């Protein structure tokens, strides 16, 4: 569905559901360099269980137009604008990787809009290696290769997928390759520069869930667990033998976890 947010053409998926004024809402936020399509399973599940689903493409990502957000604060402010434009009163916010930082930031700064949050593949701070930043700044394919490879566990790199006919690593590569120049770098740089996450996490008052892949090479499990410890009303779900790309590596386990928080 296309709408105008801050005078920018913006796309979000409804999970093929119809919106109802008396239903709870859930917002899905994607990670760096990708788009709403990572949330297909979760979007459809919650839409079919009478939730109002908003799986956004951030500005300049996927099908959305507009200037790229340069910081996590800007992403969060944009989300506040989107919630106002679409009359989303109070929602569960679910974010993966960069999206988890936006969800955390949003819950701390706009608590009146948030019912609960789900943070997948998170860490604060979320440092990005100079090698990856340099390659993404140059729009070199090495940045896609590094991001895609490091995002998968050893099992995920073998190529299997719970959905017949799909290969995790190839799907991840093609998704990153679809983004325009500078998108991946701008997103990674925003993650790398997000410095006050721990302070914000300590101020969050809503119920929170942190989903951790124990083989995550992008956001170390020990860092994700520290986020959970910092948020007052938080609990964790640990996915065994799972990497950063948990939505594709263990989609059913991720969905089972989200059902408990949304």
Residue, then its C-alpha position, 0 to 999 in steps of 0.5 A: x500500500x502506498x501513502x504519503x509520509x512527510x510528503x514522501x511516497x511510502x510503501x508498507x505491507x499490510x500482510x494482505x489484511x484489512x485494517x480495522x479501527x478496533x484491532x491492535x496494530x503491529x509495526x515491522x521495521x527492517x534492517x540495513x539495506x533491505x526492505x519490508x519483504x523480510x517480514x512476509x511470514x510474520x506480516x501474513x500471520x498477524x494480519x490473519x489474526x486480526x492485527x493491523x499490520x504495517x511493514x514499512x519500507x523506510x525512506x529510500x528503501x524498497x518501494x519507498x521514495x524520499x531522502x535516506x535517514x542519516x541517523x537512528x534518531x531520524x528514523x525514529x522521528x520519521x516513524x513518529x510522523x508515519x504513526x501520526x499520518x496513519x493514525x496508529x494510536x499504540x502499536x507493538x514495534x518489532x525491529x530486526x538489526x538496524x530496525x531494532x535500534x529504531x524500535x528501541x529509540x522509538x519506545x524510549x522517545x515516544x512511549x505513548x505510541x508503544x504497546x510493546x517491542x520485539x528486538x531481533x538481532x540487536x546490540x547497543x552500541x552496534x559497531x560496524x567494522x571499518x572494512x565493511x563501512x569502507x566497502x559500503x561507502x564505495x558501493x563495492x559488492x564486497x560490502x554485500x558479500x560481507x554483510x550476507x556472509x556474516x549474517x548467516x550461521x555456518x548452517x545457514x551458509x550451507x544454503x538450506x531453507x525451511x521453505x522448499x526451493x529457497x536458498x538463504x544466502x542467495x536470497x539474502x544477496x539478491x535482497x541487498x543487491x536490489x538496494x540503491x547506491x549509498x543505502x547500505x552505507x548510510x544505514x550501517x553508518x547510522x548503526x555505527x554512530x548510535x551511541x546512547x542506546x544503553x541510556x535509552x534502553x534503561x528508560x523503556x517502560x513497555x514490555x520487551x522481548x529480545x530474540x537472540x541467535x547464539x551464532x550471531x556474528x553481526x550482533x554478538x549474543x552477549x551484547x544482545x543479552x546485555x540489552x535485555x538486562x538493561x531494559x526493565x521489563x524485558x525477557x529473552x528468547x535464545x535461538x540455538x544454532x542460529x545466526x543474525x539472519x534469524x528471520x530466514x534461518x529459523x522463521x517459525x521459531x521467530x514467529x513463535x517468539x513474536x506471538x508472545x509479545x505482539 
